[in-house]
């Protein structure tokens, strides 16, 4: 794996959480904890972007694609 080395400063309470999480999950390093956390943040950002894009979706498209038929027709 091609990795970039980062230095992170955390309050002791968060550093303790990271270490406890690592132990509970059986992870080999704290880096794996941060990798999981960053992936979750990226997923949250993507979900937010998809929601925003969907809100810009043209509402008339639903009517045009269904030919004006209601669910009761099916």
Residue pairs with C-beta under 8 A, 6 or more apart in sequence:
3 31
8 34
10 18
18 30
18 33
18 34
19 30
21 27
21 33
22 29
22 30
22 32
22 33
25 33
27 33
